[in-house]
Amino acid sequence: MKKITTLLMVLAMVLSMCACGSSSKVKVIDIELTDEEYAFGVDKDQPELLTKTNAFIDEIMKNGKFEEICNKYFGDGTPTAVTSKPFDASKDQLVVATNAAFEPFEYTQGDKYYGIDMEIAAALAEYLGKELVISNMNFDAVVLSVGQHKADIAMAGLTVNEDRKEHVNFTTSYYKASQKLIVLEDNKDYNDCKTAADVEAIFAKKTTAKVGVQSGTTGQFYCEGDEDWGFDGFKFTTVPYANGSLAIQALINGNLDMVIIDAAPAECITKSMNEVQ
């Protein structure tokens, strides 16, 4: 009996070690579920800022500056740190509202900001001859803060839609975006899918599934349904998180069945998390 007990204890230890060493990697299903456009949201009481920002966007699209910035995050370039000045009402400043948890568009490392939007913000402030102030907040508050005149412009990977137009004036679009699905690496449910309709046909059957999204984003409206956005929604349970990283970590931990977030952050976050598994 003693030998059997000892053997069982050793087996339990081995199984425990195997469990600790196991990894749960994730993958992005390479099918665009939506068709969106990102733009910046400008304070409605600042028409001149809207005009100048549109002129700036046109300029960086033509002179290659936008492509250069994107190459730092999608290619072999090196991201540039962006520093925020303290807010000072006596100075000529550009106050940018963002949610710096949306890599590769905006994120932080230490006290520095990085990302496509943040580098564009720095270039825009220079173009306008203003100091840059970055106001980092929850995504749900970004557009509202500009609408309440607490910031001059929202730069946060914002999809243009009618509801947000009630609070801000959108600039011309600068980026095409979409929502994508993230599942555990061994999930084969979507292997034969070719189109968004194929994926959605499977969604329709997953009435008991739990799906993570970033709160206040297109992904949440897509899952829950929203008439203004033109989304019918699904019967599964949508679980909002403060950012995509938390949602994907919940998927890895077994608390979710899948995650739906913007395509570019989906790729960045899954790559980062898979590297540490």
N, C-alpha and C positions, 0 to 999 in steps of 0.2 A: 504493500500500500504506500509505503514511504517513497519507493522508487517511482510509482505511478504519479504520486502527488508532485514529486520533483520534476518529472517529465512534463506534466501539465503546466507547471509554472514556467519552465523553459520555453514551451510552445507558446504560451501567452506572451512572454517577453519578445519572442521572435515576431509574432503577429503584430504586436504593438510597434516594434521597430519598423516593420514593413509598412504599416499604416502611416507612421510618421514620415517615412521616406517617399510615400506616394505623392503624385502630383495630379492636379485637376486643371488641365489646360483648356483654353477656350478658343473658339474660332469665329470669324465673321462670315456669314453667308453672303456671298458676293452678288447680291441682287438688290437693286434699288427699289425700295418700297414706296418712296414718294419722289416728287420732283419739286425742288424748292429753290429759292434765290435768297442769298444773304444781302443785306444792305445795312447801312448805319441809320440810326434814328435820331433826328435833330429836333431840338426844342422848337416848337411851333412859333414861338415868339422871336425867333432868330432867323428870319428868311435869308439874310445876308450870309449867315454861316452855311445854310443849305446850299446856296449858290456857289460859294467858294469851295465847299467840300466836294460838290459835283465836278467843279472845274479841276480840283486836285485829283479826284479819282480818274478822270479822263486823261490827265497828264501822266499819272504813274502807269496807266494801262498802255499808253503809247510809247513812253520812253524806256520801258523795260523794268522799272522799279518794282512793280507789283510781282512780276515774274521772278525777279531777283530775291524778293522776300519769301515767296512761296518755295523757292528752291532750297532755302535754309531749313525748311520743315518737311518737304516732300522729296528733296534731292540730296546732293552732297554738300550743300552749303552749311555754314556754322551760324546758329542762332545768335542774335545780338541782344544783350540785356538792355532793358528799358527801365529808367528810373523815374519815379514820380516825385514831383516837388510837393511840399506841404501846401495845403490850401491857404490862400491869403487873398481876401476880398479886395485888398488895396492894389493888387497886381493884375496885370493882363494875362489871364490864364485860360487854358482850355481844360474844362473838367469833363473827363470821360468816365461814364458809368460802365462797369463791366462785371462779369462773374469769372474770376480767374481760376476756373476749374474745368476748362474746356479745351484741353490740348488737342490740336496744335494751334488753336486760334488765340487762346489766352490762358496762361498759367504762371505760377510763381516758382522761383528757386531762391530761398532766403528772402531778402527784401527786394529782389529784382523781379521785374515782369518780363515774360517772354511770350512769343506767339505772333502769328500773322497779323491779327488785329492790333496788338500792342505796338508792333513795329510800324504799322500804318499810322497809328495814333501819334507816335513820336515824329514821324515824317510830316503828318498833317499839322501838328503844333509848330514845327519849324517853318512850314510853308506859310502859316498864318502869322508867324512872328510872336507866338505866345509860349508861356511856360506850360508844360504838361502836368496835369494833376490826374491821377488815376484813382477812382473811387470804386473799390472792390466790394461787392455785395451779393446777396442771393440773386439767382437768375430772375426769380419772380418780381424782384424790385427794380430791375434795370430800366425797363421802359417807363415804369411809373415814376421813377426818380427824375427822369428827363421831363416827363409830362408835368411834374410838380416844380420844375425849374431848379431842382437841386443839382443838376448836371447839365452840361451843354449838349452832349451827344452820347448816344448809347452805341458801344462797339463791343458786341458780345456774341458773334455768330448768330445774328438775328434773322430769322426767316420773315419775309414780308407777308403780312396778312392784314385783313380789314380791321380786326379788333385792335391791333397795335397802332394802326393808323389814327385811331381816335386820340392817342396820346402823343404821337410824334409824327414828324414829316420824314419819310424815308428818302434817302439818297438814291441815286442810280445803283443798280445791283453791281456787286463786284465779285460774286462767287456763286457757282451752281452747287447745290447740296442735295442730300437725300437722307432718308432714314435707312438703317440696316439692322439686321438681326444678328445677335450673338448667342451662341449656345456652347455647351461643353464640347470638347474636341471629339468625343466618341459618339455624339448625337448624330444619327443617320437619317433622321426624319425628313430632312430637306435635301438629301443628296440628289434626288431626281428632279428638283425644281429648276425651271428655266426662267420663269417670269414672276413678277410680283403676285399675279393672280394665282399661280401655283402655290406660293407660300401662304397666301391668304386663305386658300381652300383648306389648308392644314390648320391654320389658326381657327377657322370656324368650328373645327372639331375639338379643339383644346379648351373646352369650357371650364375645366377645373384648374387650368394652368395659372401660375403666378408669373407675371411679366414685369421686370424692372424697367423704369424710365427715369430720365432726369426731370425733376419737377418743373412744370411751366414751359417745357419745350414742345416742339412739334411731335416728338415721340409720344408724349402723354396724350395729346389731342388725337393722334392717330389711333392709339389703342382704345381710348375711352369713347371716341366719337365726338365730333364737333361740327355743327351745321355750318358755321362761318368758315371753317377750314375745308369743308367738303369731305369730311371723314365720317364713315358710318360707324366705326368702332367694332369691338369684338366682345364676346361674352366672358372671356377670361378675366382674371383679377389683375388690375394694373396697380403696381406698387411704386409710388414716387420716391426718389432719393435726391439728396442735395446735389449730387453730381454723378456722372457716368461711372467713375471709378468705384464708388460705393455700391452701385448696382451690380457691376461685374463681380466685385468681391463677394457679394451676397449670392450670386450665381455659383461661384466657385465653392462657397461654403455649403451649398445645397439648399439655400433658402428660396431660390427662384428656379424656374424652369427655363427662362430665357430673358434676354435684355434687348431693348430696341432703343437705339440712340443715333445721333448724327454720324454719318459715314466716316468722316475724317477722325473725329475723336475715337470712334469704335476701333479703327485700325491702330491708332497710337496706344490706346489703353490696353488692348489685348496683347499687343506686342510686348509692352512693358511688363505686364503681369505674367505672361508666359516665360519671360526671361528669368524670373525669380522663382518659378515653380520647380 
